[in-house]
Amino acid sequence: MDTTMARAIAHAAQQMHRPATVDDTLEVIVRSAVEALPTFDHIGVSTVEKDGRIVTRASTSALVLELDDLQYSLAEGPCVASMDGDDVVPAPRIAGDERWPHYLPGALALGLRSQLGVRLHLDDHGTIGGLNLYSTTSDDISEEDVAVAAFFATHAALALGTARHVESLNQAVATRQLIGQAIGILMERYVLSEQAAQAFLWRTSSHGNTKVRAVAADLVDDADRRARSA
């Protein structure tokens, strides 16, 4: 790996590991990949959502969205193969590749010449997403490109995992605060003890088959509306 490339990767890693939201982290991953992997002119990051869907969350162009959607809809292509467990799936000179017969006609029509799919994964969470690298200008993918992409993906997965963890903690704190507000409103409105107000909130959630957070949010919104109209 030459000095320029090593410097680019070091800078990319530094950028990705700065504290940020999930969306900000994804944008940084894409921008950093452009710098670290110049062979590819269209780059995107997909994430595996809680319901199992794979969603493209950040990209450098509309072409990435088209190629990603094509693969996910067909359940076929380098990106799908990498996230299914192959980790790094290079596809140089993709026009002659026979592994994805349903994906290739549409991809070639969009100008694709080579592609590299890289799985983003963490040991304790499994597959969390994919780094999708496309070229419409080069047929070749070097061994160095593959090695750099794999190394880059390790940093990207760690950064994304950290951002998701922080976001989850922030959401948990916000939920606790919201529920606390709702309990306070119930205590004041109906002259209830804290325990009785909490039980009321949980019963309402259970009977309405609605999450406690949603019930609490409705109560707080209603209290805000009453305060504004008073």
Salt bridges, closest charged atoms under 4 A:
ASP23 OD1 - ARG57 NH2 2.85
GLU35 OE1 - HIS11 ND1 3.17
ASP41 OD2 - HIS42 NE2 3.97
GLU49 OE2 - ARG57 NH1 3.45
ASP51 OD2 - ARG53 NE 2.67
ASP87 OD1 - ARG119 NE 2.72
ASP97 OD2 - ARG99 NH2 2.64
ASP124 OD1 - HIS125 ND1 3.00
ASP139 OD2 - ARG93 NH1 3.90
ASP139 OD2 - ARG113 NH2 2.96
ASP140 OD1 - ARG93 NH2 2.95
ASP222 OD2 - ARG189 NH2 3.38
ASP222 OD1 - ARG225 NH2 3.87
ASP222 OD2 - ARG226 NE 3.10
